Amino acid sequence: MRAVVFTEPDKFELANVPDPASGADLVIVAIKATTICATDVKILHGTVPFVKFPHNPGHEFGGEIVEVGANVKGLRKGDLVGVEAHVGCGNCPRCLEGLYNLCENYGNREAGHAHIGFTVAGGLAEYCAVPAKAAHLMPEGLNANHAMFTDTLGIVLWAFERAGGVRGGETVAVVGPGALGLLAVQVAHALGAGRVIVVGIPADGNRLELASRLGADDVVIAKSDISPARSVRELTNGKGVDLVIEFAGTADAGRQSLEMARRGGRVVLAGSTSPGRELNVDLSVIVRGHLNVYGSVANPQGISRRANVLMQKGLVDVTPLITHEIALSEFSSAWKMFVGRDGDPIRILMRP
């Protein structure tokens, strides 16, 4: 089959590789929609732990099952599925809590752990072998484009659930209007937010406009002379917001997120998933502000299944986030576009 291969740090090729091997607990998925995200850039740079080169990336994809393992129940050949990237070992204390994203055997395939597109082959290919417990049957009315967002939307929903969700009528700030931030705008309203403020930088102009179309009540553009935290406080009569969801992934965004929360507010830091970001903050902001600060990485078992229902019910629309469509055979062009932000791509849909 044809697949994208990261041959070594900062080098890749589209190559012919062996078809994925079958297994009793696996389904083989023919990829119908796949994409790249900022984490794939980090993987190619060699900054993501446990990734070994050469590597077949891709963790945001969906497709049709073409082969079902002997032990698999509830899935059939021909089913359309979205894929949840984290597969826990199922036996460690964290997995027994359902927190597959925190599996204590991370990277240990023999123990049963797999992180699709990270520690095992992913979906930037024609086919992918997926542990059945990570394949989610798509609800009626959804297609492969929706399936591609299964893991991504699950990550966003989990970020909210880390902080106890949204209490009806609360004000939520979303920091970073990338794909996850734009999904977060919609999830915030779906969960009952009364007001959503989106924070970006000048280069995010088009994305902030899209955020408004997707339901953001206010947008804030960071300026050199006024901090975004100050602007958010001005929009809230100096009080700050009830909940901050950060998906920008920079140290400055993390610091600003803490400063825009109200006293006793909640802050979820979910953007910096790789090493190298250091947060320099006055601890009294947290202590005297009585803040609840949460780290959030990926999504535990089953969150994606519920996230898909938000798409089915029309509470989350992923279509505007697909800004370009390119064949997987033109991966080099798609990668150049994504990394250089040529045409301001949010998600580039590729069909193997």
C-alpha positions as CSV (number, residue, x, y, z in Angstrom):
1,M,0.0,0.0,0.0
2,R,1.0,3.7,-0.3
3,A,1.8,5.5,2.9
4,V,3.5,8.6,4.3
5,V,6.8,7.6,6.0
6,F,8.8,9.9,8.2
7,T,12.1,8.3,7.4
8,E,14.2,10.4,9.9
9,P,13.8,13.7,11.7
10,D,12.7,16.4,9.2
11,K,12.6,14.0,6.2
12,F,9.6,12.2,4.7
13,E,8.5,10.3,1.6
14,L,5.4,8.7,0.1
15,A,6.4,5.1,-0.3
16,N,5.1,1.6,-0.9
17,V,5.0,-0.3,2.4
18,P,3.6,-3.7,3.4
19,D,-0.1,-3.9,4.1
20,P,-0.9,-3.9,7.8
21,A,-0.9,-7.3,9.5
22,S,-4.2,-8.8,10.7
23,G,-4.9,-9.7,14.3
24,A,-7.6,-11.3,16.4
25,D,-8.3,-8.0,18.2
26,L,-7.8,-5.7,15.3
27,V,-9.9,-4.3,12.4
28,I,-8.3,-3.3,9.2
29,V,-9.6,0.1,8.1
30,A,-9.5,1.4,4.5
31,I,-8.8,5.1,5.0
32,K,-11.5,7.4,3.4
33,A,-10.5,10.7,5.1
34,T,-7.3,11.6,6.8
35,T,-5.4,14.8,7.8
36,I,-2.4,16.3,9.5
37,C,-2.1,18.5,12.5
38,A,0.5,20.5,14.4
39,T,1.5,17.4,16.5
40,D,2.6,15.7,13.2
41,V,5.0,18.6,12.7
42,K,6.4,18.0,16.2
43,I,6.7,14.3,15.4
44,L,8.7,15.0,12.2
45,H,11.0,17.3,14.1
46,G,11.7,14.4,16.5
47,T,10.5,16.2,19.6
48,V,7.7,13.8,20.5
49,P,8.8,11.1,23.0
50,F,8.6,7.4,22.1
51,V,8.3,7.9,18.3
52,K,10.8,5.8,16.4
53,F,11.9,6.4,12.9
54,P,11.1,5.3,10.2
55,H,7.5,6.1,11.2
56,N,4.1,6.0,9.5
57,P,2.2,9.0,11.1
58,G,-1.5,10.0,11.1
59,H,-3.9,10.0,14.1
60,E,-6.9,11.9,12.7
61,F,-8.7,9.7,10.2
62,G,-11.7,7.6,9.5
63,G,-12.7,4.9,7.1
64,E,-14.4,1.6,6.2
65,I,-13.7,-1.7,7.9
66,V,-12.5,-4.2,5.4
67,E,-11.3,-7.0,7.8
68,V,-12.5,-8.0,11.2
69,G,-10.4,-10.0,13.7
70,A,-11.7,-13.2,15.2
71,N,-12.2,-11.8,18.7
72,V,-13.9,-8.5,17.6
73,K,-17.5,-8.1,18.6
74,G,-19.9,-5.3,17.5
75,L,-18.1,-4.3,14.4
76,R,-18.6,-5.6,10.9
77,K,-17.0,-5.4,7.5
78,G,-18.3,-2.3,5.7
79,D,-18.8,-0.3,8.9
80,L,-17.8,3.3,8.8
81,V,-15.6,4.1,11.9
82,G,-13.7,7.0,13.4
83,V,-10.6,6.2,15.3
84,E,-9.6,7.1,18.9
85,A,-5.8,7.4,18.9
86,H,-5.0,6.2,22.4
87,V,-5.3,2.5,23.2
88,G,-4.4,1.7,26.8
89,C,-3.0,-1.6,28.0
90,G,-6.3,-2.1,29.9
91,N,-4.6,-3.4,33.0
92,C,-2.6,-0.7,34.7
93,P,-4.3,1.5,37.5
94,R,-4.9,4.4,35.1
95,C,-6.4,2.2,32.4
96,L,-8.7,0.6,35.0
97,E,-10.0,4.1,35.6
98,G,-10.7,4.4,31.9
99,L,-7.8,6.9,31.5
100,Y,-6.2,5.2,28.5
101,N,-4.4,8.5,27.7
102,L,-2.5,8.1,30.9
103,C,-1.6,4.5,30.5
104,E,1.4,3.6,32.7
105,N,2.7,1.2,30.0
106,Y,2.8,3.9,27.3
107,G,5.0,2.8,24.4
108,N,5.0,-0.8,25.5
109,R,3.3,-2.7,22.7
110,E,3.9,-6.1,24.4
111,A,1.9,-4.9,27.4
112,G,-1.0,-3.9,25.1
113,H,-0.5,-0.2,24.7
114,A,-0.7,1.5,21.4
115,H,-0.9,5.2,20.4
116,I,-2.0,5.2,16.8
117,G,0.2,7.4,14.6
118,F,2.7,7.8,17.5
119,T,4.0,4.4,18.8
120,V,2.3,2.3,16.1
121,A,1.6,2.9,12.4
122,G,-1.1,5.6,11.7
123,G,-3.6,6.7,9.1
124,L,-1.7,8.7,6.6
125,A,-1.9,5.6,4.4
126,E,-4.3,3.5,2.4
127,Y,-5.0,1.1,5.3
128,C,-4.4,1.0,9.0
129,A,-4.7,-1.8,11.6
130,V,-6.7,-0.5,14.5
131,P,-7.4,-2.2,17.8
132,A,-11.1,-2.7,17.8
133,K,-11.7,-0.9,21.1
134,A,-10.4,2.3,19.5
135,A,-12.7,2.1,16.4
136,H,-16.0,4.0,16.9
137,L,-19.0,3.1,14.7
138,M,-20.1,6.4,13.3
139,P,-23.7,7.5,14.2
140,E,-26.3,7.5,11.4
141,G,-26.1,10.5,9.1
142,L,-22.4,11.1,9.5
143,N,-19.8,10.5,6.8
144,A,-16.0,9.9,6.5
145,N,-15.3,13.6,6.9
146,H,-16.9,13.5,10.3
147,A,-15.1,10.3,11.2
148,M,-11.8,12.1,10.6
149,F,-12.7,14.4,13.5
150,T,-13.5,11.6,16.0
151,D,-10.3,11.9,18.0
152,T,-9.9,15.6,17.7
153,L,-13.4,16.4,18.9
154,G,-12.9,13.9,21.7
155,I,-9.8,15.8,22.8
156,V,-11.8,19.0,23.0
157,L,-14.7,17.5,24.9
158,W,-12.3,16.0,27.4
159,A,-10.6,19.4,28.0
160,F,-14.0,20.7,29.1
161,E,-14.8,17.6,31.2
162,R,-11.4,17.9,33.0
163,A,-12.8,21.2,34.5
164,G,-16.2,19.7,35.3
165,G,-17.8,20.9,32.1
166,V,-19.7,24.1,31.7
167,R,-22.2,25.3,34.1
168,G,-25.3,26.8,32.4
169,G,-24.7,30.4,31.5
170,E,-21.0,30.6,32.3
171,T,-18.6,32.7,30.3
172,V,-15.8,30.7,28.6
173,A,-12.6,32.0,27.0
174,V,-11.0,29.9,24.3
175,V,-7.3,30.7,23.7
176,G,-6.1,29.7,20.2
177,P,-8.4,29.6,17.2
178,G,-6.9,26.6,15.5
179,A,-8.9,23.5,14.7
180,L,-9.3,22.5,18.4
181,G,-10.1,26.0,19.5
182,L,-12.8,26.4,16.8
183,L,-14.3,23.1,17.9
184,A,-14.1,24.3,21.5
185,V,-16.2,27.4,20.7
186,Q,-19.0,25.0,19.5
187,V,-18.6,22.6,22.4
188,A,-18.8,25.4,24.9
189,H,-22.2,26.5,23.6
190,A,-23.3,22.8,23.3
191,L,-22.6,22.4,27.0
192,G,-24.5,25.5,28.0
193,A,-22.1,28.5,27.9
194,G,-23.8,31.8,28.0
195,R,-20.9,33.7,26.4
196,V,-17.8,32.6,24.5
197,I,-14.7,34.8,24.0
198,V,-12.0,33.7,21.6
199,V,-8.4,34.9,21.9
200,G,-6.0,35.0,19.0
201,I,-3.1,36.9,17.5
202,P,-3.1,39.2,14.5
203,A,-2.2,36.4,12.1
204,D,-5.4,34.6,13.1
205,G,-7.7,37.2,11.5
206,N,-9.5,34.7,9.2
207,R,-9.8,32.2,11.9
208,L,-11.3,34.7,14.4
209,E,-13.9,35.6,11.7
210,L,-14.7,31.9,11.4
211,A,-14.9,31.7,15.2
212,S,-17.6,34.4,15.2
213,R,-19.6,32.5,12.5
214,L,-19.3,29.4,14.6
215,G,-20.8,31.1,17.6
216,A,-18.1,33.1,19.4
217,D,-19.7,36.2,21.1
218,D,-16.5,38.2,21.2
219,V,-13.0,37.9,19.8
220,V,-9.8,39.4,21.2
221,I,-6.7,40.0,19.2
222,A,-3.5,40.2,21.2
223,K,-1.8,43.5,20.8
224,S,1.7,44.7,21.6
225,D,0.5,47.3,24.1
226,I,-2.5,45.6,25.7
227,S,-2.4,42.0,26.9
228,P,-5.2,39.7,25.9
229,A,-5.9,39.0,29.5
230,R,-6.5,42.7,30.1
231,S,-8.8,42.8,27.1
232,V,-10.8,39.8,28.3
233,R,-11.2,41.4,31.7
234,E,-12.4,44.6,30.1
235,L,-15.1,42.5,28.3
236,T,-16.2,41.0,31.7
237,N,-16.3,44.2,33.7
238,G,-12.9,43.5,35.2
239,K,-13.9,40.2,36.7
240,G,-12.5,37.6,34.3
241,V,-14.1,34.5,32.9
242,D,-15.5,31.4,34.6
243,L,-13.5,28.9,32.5
244,V,-10.5,29.2,30.2
245,I,-9.7,26.5,27.6
246,E,-6.2,26.9,26.1
247,F,-5.2,25.3,22.9
248,A,-2.6,27.7,21.6
249,G,0.4,25.7,22.9
250,T,2.7,28.6,23.9
251,A,4.1,29.6,27.3
252,D,2.7,33.1,26.8
253,A,-0.8,31.7,26.1
254,G,-0.6,29.6,29.3
255,R,0.4,32.6,31.4
256,Q,-2.3,34.8,29.8
257,S,-4.9,32.1,30.4
258,L,-4.2,32.1,34.1
259,E,-4.6,35.9,34.2
260,M,-7.9,36.1,32.4
261,A,-9.7,33.7,34.8
262,R,-12.0,35.1,37.5
263,R,-11.2,34.5,41.2
264,G,-12.1,30.9,41.8
265,G,-12.2,30.2,38.1
266,R,-11.0,27.2,36.2
267,V,-8.2,27.0,33.6
268,V,-7.5,24.1,31.3
269,L,-4.0,24.0,29.7
270,A,-4.2,21.6,26.8
271,G,-2.0,23.1,24.0
272,S,1.6,22.2,25.1
273,T,1.7,18.5,24.6
274,S,5.5,18.2,23.8
275,P,8.5,19.1,26.0
276,G,10.1,22.5,25.7
277,R,7.5,25.0,26.9
278,E,8.3,26.6,30.3
279,L,5.7,28.6,32.2
280,N,6.9,31.6,34.1
281,V,4.1,32.9,36.3
282,D,3.6,34.7,39.5
283,L,2.3,31.9,41.7
284,S,0.1,34.4,43.6
285,V,-2.0,34.6,40.5
286,I,-3.0,31.0,41.2
287,V,-2.9,31.0,45.0
288,R,-4.6,34.3,45.7
289,G,-6.9,33.9,42.7
290,H,-8.0,30.5,44.2
291,L,-7.7,29.1,40.7
292,N,-8.4,25.5,39.6
293,V,-5.7,24.7,37.0
294,Y,-5.9,21.5,35.0
295,G,-3.6,19.9,32.5
296,S,-5.4,18.0,29.7
297,V,-3.8,15.6,27.2
298,A,-5.7,13.6,24.6
299,N,-8.9,11.8,25.6
300,P,-9.7,8.7,27.7
301,Q,-11.6,5.7,26.5
302,G,-15.1,6.4,25.2
303,I,-15.0,10.2,25.1
304,S,-14.8,10.2,21.3
305,R,-18.0,8.1,21.1
306,R,-19.9,10.8,23.0
307,A,-18.2,13.5,21.0
308,N,-19.5,12.0,17.7
309,V,-23.0,12.4,19.0
310,L,-22.5,16.2,19.2
311,M,-21.8,16.1,15.4
312,Q,-24.8,13.9,14.8
313,K,-27.1,16.3,16.7
314,G,-25.8,19.3,14.7
315,L,-24.3,20.9,17.9
316,V,-20.8,20.8,16.3
317,D,-20.2,21.5,12.6
318,V,-16.8,20.4,11.4
319,T,-17.3,21.2,7.7
320,P,-16.0,24.8,7.9
321,L,-12.8,23.5,9.4
322,I,-12.0,21.5,6.2
323,T,-10.4,24.3,4.3
324,H,-8.6,22.3,1.6
325,E,-8.8,18.9,-0.1
326,I,-5.8,17.2,-1.6
327,A,-5.1,13.6,-2.7
328,L,-2.7,11.7,-0.4
329,S,-0.5,11.3,-3.4
330,E,0.1,15.0,-3.2
331,F,1.1,14.8,0.5
332,S,4.3,16.9,-0.1
333,S,2.2,19.9,-1.3
334,A,-0.3,19.4,1.6
335,W,2.6,19.4,4.1
336,K,4.2,22.5,2.6
337,M,0.8,24.3,2.7
338,F,0.1,23.3,6.3
339,V,3.5,24.1,7.7
340,G,3.8,27.4,5.8
341,R,0.1,28.3,6.5
342,D,-0.2,29.0,2.8
343,G,-3.9,29.8,2.3
344,D,-4.4,29.6,6.0
345,P,-5.3,25.8,6.2
346,I,-7.1,24.6,9.3
347,R,-7.6,20.9,8.3
348,I,-6.5,19.6,4.9
349,L,-8.6,16.6,3.9
350,M,-6.7,13.9,2.1
351,R,-8.3,10.8,0.5
352,P,-5.9,7.9,-0.1
